[in-house]
Amino acid sequence: MDKHKLFEDIYDSLKKEKVPKVDLHVHTNWTDGENSVFEMHEEACKKSLSHIFFSEHSRKSSSDWFFEFTKQVNSLPKEKCNSISGTEVKILDFDGNLDLRDEFFTECGLVMASVHRFPGETNEDFKFKKNLDKDKVEKTEFDLMISSLNNSKVDILGHPFGMTIKRFGYYPDDKLFDEVIKLCAKKDKVFEVNYRYHKNPKQLIAKCLKHKTKISLGSNAHSKEELGKILEVI
């Protein structure tokens, strides 16, 4: 799979106001999804998707299940829909380190880095909304995202400002999205427009086109019913 060509094709299609038939954020029952790799691929073929990215969650502490997962993805027929195996991992700290096993990285067609927690948080902390104001939350997530753009293993910045939006209920100002999008272009990283997190996908796509930033389109699909949802809103 030529990932550079894939994202060039997505960019060119969107620039021509054509919707590319891709869904590049898909989870299965290997982690927190409802359906199998095979069921998701079958649904993608039914919906005439050209590419799907199985961005399964993994961690440094994950067991060796990931190798069987990628084997399944790589075994899927490509005549109707190309399947990409890879992972969505947590950005660990402000140095851009990832919660990713080196052995898994070698198996990945794509790596998506996302902010899922703030550094130092425990599981107990995460259950509750901390008393953090909007500026503090946005700056923390912004700094974590930007740090990851310096990591050579990262291909896609997953659901930018997703923590700010979903966990804390704040929606960042446009200028912050602009800054992240411009930095993605500078670092040659892909900015994800995510169905589950972003209320203004068309606006974010327009910003990416303006700044010549590569774009990924993801439904964050955890079931076959959710597959392709991002395409319905752009």
Buried (B, 14 or more C-beta within 10 A) or exposed (E): BEBEEBBEBBBEBBEEEEEBBBBBBBBBBBBEBBBBBEBBBBBBBEBEBBBBBBBBBBBBEBEEEBEEBBEBBBEBEEEBBBBBBBBBBBBBBEEBBBBBBEEBBEBBBBBBBBBBBBEEEEEEEEEEEEEBEBEEBBBBBBBBBBBBBEBEBBBBBBBBBBBBBEBBEBBBEEEBBBBBBBBBBEBEBBBBBBBBBBEBBEEBBEBBBEBEBBBBBBBBBBBBEBBBBBBEBB
